[in-house]
Amino acid sequence: MAKRILIIDNDDLTESIKTLNDLARKKNILIECYPLQVGLPDGNEVVDNNGKIDFNLVLAKFHELYGNMRFHLMASDFKLNDDIIDGVEIIRRFNAIPNTIRTSKILYSSELEEIVQKYLDDYKSGNKNFQSSWISFKTLIKLNILDFAKREVIEESILNYLQKISEQEDDFIVDELLANSDLKFNPSLEIYNDLTFKEIADKISTTDPSSVKFKKKLIQLSISHFGYLENE
């Protein structure tokens, strides 16, 4: 099964995706790359009349392009040519939607050292007090990202981390549910009664407490079914 990568940037990603595919072939890794261009100059359909990123438009574009698709890894550029929404904010908001809530994430920038230095300088120069400076660092920590990488090596970083991301049983269950997203289970299943397969997939993706019972029930029914076939 190919591992799916979502890449968010305000610049064209054609060359980056080509590099990723070339590296993946050399490492014998099956990947599928999905770009999402956000902000000027190349993601201009998600900016408002003032040239600022409108996250509602970002989300609408994402769902228009990729629907219910889930991803194994998401990488976002830090600087998106916007003074309000940056890569940190993008990841924070994508952490709240079912498609990517459990996706491993990487932040990257061609100005990595300058960004970190600015955090430090703002505190040392008095532009920010300790609490404000600490909040900036803590936000990065709480995002639970795999790495904050240099843009120059982001393709290698993505492939290196992708090799460490193992398939989970939830991936297969969710993919199968989404393949038939409008269907519903027989009411006798009881758990998640009246929900569509897509709604159930969202529950599993967000680690809803009932999802464990649901998966156990699926296993029980499968074993029961195959036992019946064997006796036949």
Buried (B, 14 or more C-beta within 10 A) or exposed (E): EEBBBBBBBBBEBEEBBEBBBEBBEEEEBEBBBBBBBBBBEBBEEBBEEEEBBBBEBBBEBBEEEBEBBBBBBBBBBBBBBBEEBBBBBBBBBBBEBBBBBBBBBBBBBBEBEEBBEEBEEBBEEEEBEEEEBBEBEEEBEEBEBBBBBBBEEBBBBBBBBBEEEEEEEBBEBBBEBBEEBEEBBEEEBEBBEEBBBBBBBBBBBEEBEEBEEBBEBBEEBEEEEEEEEEEE
